[in-house]
Amino acid sequence: MNDDRNLGDKMKLPWNKMPIAGAMFNPGSAVEYRTGEWRVAFEPVIDHEKCTMCLLCWIFCPDVSIIRTEKKIEVDYDHCKGCGICATECPVKAIEMVKVQ
């Protein structure tokens, strides 16, 4: 995983530092944990030339890992698990699931 692509600079703790059973006691506290670190097989890569900003990837992402900016979308690799739903739902195939190095 290439850390310079991660958008979540405020995320401090790796997923294995989560409380027992993953229990979160404060609302919104899960954002502090980089749960995307357990992604082992594939990660989404966006071809911005193909992307039409339809935001279907953003709607369907179960981990809220698609970040909307004014001009493009990005992937929050700190939380992305690599499930591939974004790539499956993309109508123009602008998202490719690439093997993690």
N, C-alpha and C positions, 0 to 999 in steps of 0.2 A: 504494500500500500504506500502510495506516495503522499507523505504528510503535507507537502506544500500545496496540494490541491484541496485540503480539508478546509471547509468554511467555518467550522466551529471552534474558533480560537478560544472561546470561553469554556469549552469542555475541558475539564481537568483530570477526571478520573477514568481509568480503563474499566471495561465492563466487569472484570474479575474483582473489583473493589466494591461492587454493589452489595447492599445488605443481604443477609441470608434470605433465600427464596425470592430475591429481587423485590422485596417489599419496599415501597416508597412511601414515606410517612408525611412528606410535605408536597403539596400540589406543585407540579412542574419540576420536581426534583430529578426526574429521570433525564432531563436535558443535560445534567452535569456528567453523565456517564457516556463514554464512547463505545456504545454497544456495537458499532459497525466493525470493531476489531475482531469479531469472531467470524467474519466473512472469510471463507477459505477457498472458494472455487472461482466465482466470477464477480465482476463489478461492471456497472453500466458506464458507458462512455458515450457522450452526446456529440453528434455531428451537427454543429450549429449552422452549417450551410443548408442542411435538409430540414432542420427544425422550423415548424410553422408557428410555434408558440400556442398551440391549441390547448395546452395544459392538461391533457388527458393523463399524462404521466403523474402530474402533481395531484390530480384528483384521486387516482387509484393507488398511489404509493402508501402501503400500510405503515411505514415507519416515518412518514413526513420528512423524507430525505431529499425531495426535490425542492430546490430553492428558486423562487421566482425573483428575477431582478427586472429592471426596467426594459432591458434589451435582450435578455436571454435567460435560459434556465441553467442551473448548475446542480450537481449532486453533492449532498452533504455526506461525504464518505465516513464521517465520524459516527453516523447512525445507520447508513445503508447496510442491509444484510445480504444484498446480492440476490434477491429473490427473482428478479427478472420481470416482474409485473409491468414495470414502466416500459420495457422494451416490447413486451407482448401487446400492450395497449396502444403503442405509438402507431398512428395510421400511416405515417410516411417512413417508418422504419429508420428514424433518426437516432435511435438508441441501440447500441450494440453491446451485448454482454461479452466482456473480454476476460480471458483467463487471468487471474491474479498471479503476479510473478512472485 
